């Protein structure tokens, strides 16, 4: 009977022992995390996914993002249930703003941490106005509630009064005013009626079609601390959006010690779980930072401890040299080119469809296990090098 040499057997066992944990670390709890959302979609319902994250999820600032491409893939496959959340901001359809204003936009987070992703507009003067052109006919205007409150009128583009809203509430939060336009003119006009600040957060664009809405809750420069620091309007907006699944894609801007991150990141996940049932953590892609292995490790352990989903793009999407060599990086060598954004969107979409099975080849022989280990070690070795490219905005 043919026998492998003892050394070969020993090496084979070492390969098997080392390869299995490397593959297992790439994902955790994916199927159970996606089950409810997929069930809603399979039954012809509407599912709402909120993505919170950093500039990698944020397009329009000079680089490309996987998020709008992922949204297109999801809606082409499952159906388009509406554009989803649209921030009340001049970049995203707000116009004709008069009077004194306060607010926050991309790459900003004013003290107080208002709104889903820190992008909002506040009208301060009596008679101050702002308008917004919405994408869909069915809309829900999200506004901030406070113990001071404010009154503002809502009109259509012809000046017809639609409603008067009072934003008073005993505690800080958010509420929604809903409306369905009868024509293709989807303009809302806001006018402040008293001296208090009217806080305009955004609009949820919906329709009656079965399918999915993917809401951008991300902002450029954001990290875990920005979401920990959000006021109760954040949680209220997650609830107003009827969120079925939160995808969280953070890490590039998380400048924590390991001990501090082990406290901060689980705190954020626990906060989310008070409002939503399912959370999927996307370990951020391998940008070459020496901090990222610790970030991925804490995120994976958090997923294991709290029973939420985890997909590690850092170990499944390729290392920094892979992105660079394939033209997947923007000129800043950190953010993504359109090709890189397309690549990540397809990878994440495929992972959603297959409950993560598409991410990892299923080795059936010792050869493939050994090859997988070799590739894994090569990929990991690339992550230990310190890079000198510009970092992410804080």
Secondary structure, DSSP 8 states (H G I E B T S, - for coil): -----HHHHHHHHHHHHHHHHHHHTTEESHHHHHHHHHHHHHTT-EEEEEEEESGGG--SSSSB-HHHHHHHHHHHHH-B---EEEESSGGGTEEEEES-EEEE-TT---TT--TTTS-EEEE-STT-EEEEE-SSSEEEEEEEEBSS--EEEEE-TT--EEEEEE-B-SSSEEEEEEEE-SSS--EEEEEE-SSS-EEEEEEEEE-SSSEEEEEE---TT--HHHHHT--THHHHHHHHTT-SEEEEE--TT----HHHHHHHHHHHHHHHHTT-SEEEEEE----S-TTHHHHHHHHHHHHHHHT-EEEEHHHHS--HHHHHHTT-B-TTSSSB-HHHHHHHHHHHHHHHHHTTGGGS----SHHHHHHHHHHHHHHHHHHTS---S-----
